Amino acid sequence: MRALETSLLEWQKRYGTEEACAQALTKQRWPEG
């Protein structure tokens, strides 16, 4: 899987906080827990 390039502004719009980003990555990596 290739990582998408994201600017800082795009990242802030999508996640807002580091914690929200970590939660999104965890959910993507382990969708069933």
N, C-alpha and C positions, 0 to 999 in steps of 0.2 A: 504494500500500500504506500503510495507516494503522498507525502505531506503537502498540503496546499500552502502557498505563500499568503500570508495575511499581514496587513499593515497594522500598526498599533491602534489606529482609529477604528479599523474594522474589528479588531479583537475586542476593544472596549465596548463597541456597540453590541457585539455578539454575546460576550460573557460578563462584562462589567467588573467582576472581581476575580482574583486568583482562585478563590474557593469555588466560585461558580464554574470556572474553567476546569478545575480538577474534578468536580462532580460530573461535568459533561464528558470528560475523557474517560472517567471510570465507567460511566453508563455505556459509552460506546465500546469500550474494551470488554466489559463483562455485563452484557445486557440482561442476563438472568441472575445476576448477583454473584 
